[in-house]
Amino acid sequence: MVDFSLSDFDRAVLESVAAEAKLGEKYARYYDEHEEEVVPQSFPEASQFPPIERRLRGRPRDDTAMLLLRVLMRIEREAHCGVPLRQPPTALGNAALEAAGTEAQKARWGQLLLAMSITEPGAGSDTKAIQTTARLDGEEWVLNGDKIFVTNGVRCDGAIVWATVDRSAGRGGIKSFLVLKGTPGFELVRKEKKLGIRSSDTAAFAFRDCRIPRDHLIGSNESVPRGEGEGSASYKGVLKTFNMTRPFVAALGIAKALGAFRVAREKLAEEGVTVDFDESRHTRSATAQTLLELEADVEAATLTVMRAAWLASQGKPNNLEASVAKAKGGEVCRTGPQRAMDALGAVSFSQDYPVEQFLRDGRIADIYEGTGQIQRLVIARAILGYSSSELT
Ligand SMILES: Cc1cc2nc3c(=O)[nH]c(=O)nc-3n(C[C@H](O)[C@H](O)[C@H](O)COP(=O)(O)OP(=O)(O)OC[C@H]3O[C@@H](n4cnc5c(N)ncnc54)[C@H](O)[C@@H]3O)c2cc1C
């Protein structure tokens, strides 16, 4: 039976996460306005909170309560317009290494902060269009190509880089490689300037005859499968990580809607506008109705995320549900802060309220790790039983 209830201990963890995130609010505006700066590894206030991993030590990372707690922690953390007091020790590349790396590779690189570098100027949603090449030369791979929009690209120790070893093989030729910072031929080209999530660093990379050892191929399988719909083991393995990470991106979008909702609820309550659930919708004010619909949308989206996480915790396939959660999170990240603005009026357009930042920061949840349109394609394929080549 599905059970989304939390233990008292987990509730206390969530409260502590929320308190920590609230303290990070004081740095939000500065890093929003100084995108060129990289947020420090930790702020002095972090010492007031033991690292969350320490509190959760000994619990399996993927049991049901733990996965639910993790997505809820993400929501609580991001529902504050702030900067993390302590930067997370892992990134998307770590999840890819965990999913597709050999045991030896995980042991060797698991402690590093690893970004994930797939996107190129001509390859975003359509990953099989990747142009970056990896050519085997003796005991080394030689990488050439350009990558853009790499989250944590400045802070990371290295990146999991997607490249093709054989363009004629399509998806089958795409493999992922670990490239460490400082490797000759690996250049950090620039830090991007963005609409939102400006405290998160996003970089562009260039690889020019960048030589890496042969055993930096993630998963170590050099064979190139051919045929329609084929993907190499490392390509498929890394794609699978998205079933785990998409609910967390959805959680980010939901959090921005939730944060905007909380601000709107608090400010409107100060003006005497509250939602009376006993009142008929015909007599309730339009502002109260807007608030109520916003809250319902956030709740509904949260349930989709919890369902995707719950399935993962049961070892059940969650490809469809992870995309439903991501599509829904990507929707509320847009509509939620806008509804909060509708309810609050023009004042929320000013920087006096964080709603404008929630609106900007949330928008990314409908872009990275698959746009909303791509999620809807995945959902349609899963429901109708089409392959990716049949429904594109
Ligand atoms: C801040 C930020 C951080 C990022 N971090 C990373 C990262 O760490 N690593 C990484 O590899 N990438 C990262 N990305 C890139 C991100 O994953 C891509 O931007 C995303 O996959 C979309 O690709 P694209 O921008 O090239 O859009 P395109 O694929 O060119 O799509 C353009 C538009 O067309 C729509 N579209 C495309 N194909 C279809 C279709 N078949 N049917 C219907 N609509 C379609 C898309 O939804 C989109 O609206 C990041 C991007 C941003 C903005």
The ligand as an SDF file (V2000), in Angstrom:
LIG
                    3D

 53 58  0  0  0  0  0  0  0  0999 V2000
   20.5260   26.9310  -16.3560 C   0  0  0  0  0  0  0  0  0  0  0  0
   20.6910   25.7050  -17.1930 C   0  0  0  0  0  0  0  0  0  0  0  0
   21.4240   24.6370  -16.6960 C   0  0  0  0  0  0  0  0  0  0  0  0
   21.6220   23.4950  -17.4770 C   0  0  0  0  0  0  0  0  0  0  0  0
   22.3910   22.4840  -16.9890 N   0  0  0  0  0  0  0  0  0  0  0  0
   22.7370   21.4620  -17.8070 C   0  0  0  0  0  0  0  0  0  0  0  0
   23.6910   20.4670  -17.3870 C   0  0  0  0  0  0  0  0  0  0  0  0
   24.1680   20.4650  -16.2540 O   0  0  0  0  0  0  0  0  0  0  0  0
   24.0860   19.5540  -18.2950 N   0  0  0  0  0  0  0  0  0  0  0  0
   23.5950   19.5050  -19.5610 C   0  0  0  0  0  0  0  0  0  0  0  0
   24.0090   18.6530  -20.3380 O   0  0  0  0  0  0  0  0  0  0  0  0
   22.6560   20.4040  -19.9780 N   0  0  0  0  0  0  0  0  0  0  0  0
   22.2290   21.3760  -19.1290 C   0  0  0  0  0  0  0  0  0  0  0  0
   21.3080   22.3070  -19.5550 N   0  0  0  0  0  0  0  0  0  0  0  0
   20.7610   22.2220  -20.8890 C   0  0  0  0  0  0  0  0  0  0  0  0
   19.3250   21.7530  -20.9090 C   0  0  0  0  0  0  0  0  0  0  0  0
   19.2380   20.4030  -20.5340 O   0  0  0  0  0  0  0  0  0  0  0  0
   18.7960   22.0050  -22.3350 C   0  0  0  0  0  0  0  0  0  0  0  0
   18.6760   23.4060  -22.4770 O   0  0  0  0  0  0  0  0  0  0  0  0
   17.4890   21.3190  -22.5910 C   0  0  0  0  0  0  0  0  0  0  0  0
   17.7010   19.9480  -22.7120 O   0  0  0  0  0  0  0  0  0  0  0  0
   16.7980   21.8270  -23.8610 C   0  0  0  0  0  0  0  0  0  0  0  0
   17.6820   21.8350  -24.9260 O   0  0  0  0  0  0  0  0  0  0  0  0
   17.7960   23.1240  -25.8610 P   0  0  0  0  0  0  0  0  0  0  0  0
   17.9060   24.3200  -24.9830 O   0  0  0  0  0  0  0  0  0  0  0  0
   18.8850   22.8930  -26.8490 O   0  0  0  0  0  0  0  0  0  0  0  0
   16.4300   23.2250  -26.5970 O   0  0  0  0  0  0  0  0  0  0  0  0
   15.9830   22.4960  -27.9320 P   0  0  0  0  0  0  0  0  0  0  0  0
   16.1630   21.0300  -27.8130 O   0  0  0  0  0  0  0  0  0  0  0  0
   16.6360   23.1760  -29.0840 O   0  0  0  0  0  0  0  0  0  0  0  0
   14.4510   22.8070  -27.9320 O   0  0  0  0  0  0  0  0  0  0  0  0
   13.9290   24.1200  -28.1890 C   0  0  0  0  0  0  0  0  0  0  0  0
   12.4410   24.0940  -27.9080 C   0  0  0  0  0  0  0  0  0  0  0  0
   11.8020   23.0940  -28.7440 O   0  0  0  0  0  0  0  0  0  0  0  0
   11.1090   22.1450  -27.9490 C   0  0  0  0  0  0  0  0  0  0  0  0
   11.2610   20.8210  -28.5540 N   0  0  0  0  0  0  0  0  0  0  0  0
   12.4280   20.2080  -28.8810 C   0  0  0  0  0  0  0  0  0  0  0  0
   12.1780   18.9880  -29.4240 N   0  0  0  0  0  0  0  0  0  0  0  0
   10.8420   18.8240  -29.4250 C   0  0  0  0  0  0  0  0  0  0  0  0
    9.9690   17.7850  -29.8510 C   0  0  0  0  0  0  0  0  0  0  0  0
   10.4370   16.6530  -30.3660 N   0  0  0  0  0  0  0  0  0  0  0  0
    8.6350   17.9700  -29.7050 N   0  0  0  0  0  0  0  0  0  0  0  0
    8.1380   19.1260  -29.1540 C   0  0  0  0  0  0  0  0  0  0  0  0
    8.9100   20.1550  -28.7460 N   0  0  0  0  0  0  0  0  0  0  0  0
   10.2410   20.0090  -28.8810 C   0  0  0  0  0  0  0  0  0  0  0  0
   11.7750   22.1900  -26.5960 C   0  0  0  0  0  0  0  0  0  0  0  0
   10.8980   21.7970  -25.5810 O   0  0  0  0  0  0  0  0  0  0  0  0
   12.1370   23.6820  -26.4630 C   0  0  0  0  0  0  0  0  0  0  0  0
   11.0450   24.4060  -25.9950 O   0  0  0  0  0  0  0  0  0  0  0  0
   21.0500   23.4190  -18.7720 C   0  0  0  0  0  0  0  0  0  0  0  0
   20.2780   24.4900  -19.2640 C   0  0  0  0  0  0  0  0  0  0  0  0
   20.1020   25.6130  -18.4930 C   0  0  0  0  0  0  0  0  0  0  0  0
   19.2820   26.7510  -19.0550 C   0  0  0  0  0  0  0  0  0  0  0  0
  1  2  1  0
  2  3  1  0
  2 52  2  0
  3  4  2  0
  4  5  1  0
  4 50  1  0
  5  6  2  0
  6  7  1  0
  6 13  1  0
  7  8  2  0
  7  9  1  0
  9 10  1  0
 10 11  2  0
 10 12  1  0
 12 13  2  0
 13 14  1  0
 14 15  1  0
 14 50  1  0
 15 16  1  0
 16 17  1  0
 16 18  1  0
 18 19  1  0
 18 20  1  0
 20 21  1  0
 20 22  1  0
 22 23  1  0
 23 24  1  0
 24 25  2  0
 24 26  1  0
 24 27  1  0
 27 28  1  0
 28 29  2  0
 28 30  1  0
 28 31  1  0
 31 32  1  0
 32 33  1  0
 33 34  1  0
 33 48  1  0
 34 35  1  0
 35 36  1  0
 35 46  1  0
 36 37  1  0
 36 45  1  0
 37 38  2  0
 38 39  1  0
 39 40  1  0
 39 45  2  0
 40 41  1  0
 40 42  2  0
 42 43  1  0
 43 44  2  0
 44 45  1  0
 46 47  1  0
 46 48  1  0
 48 49  1  0
 50 51  2  0
 51 52  1  0
 52 53  1  0
M  END
$$$$
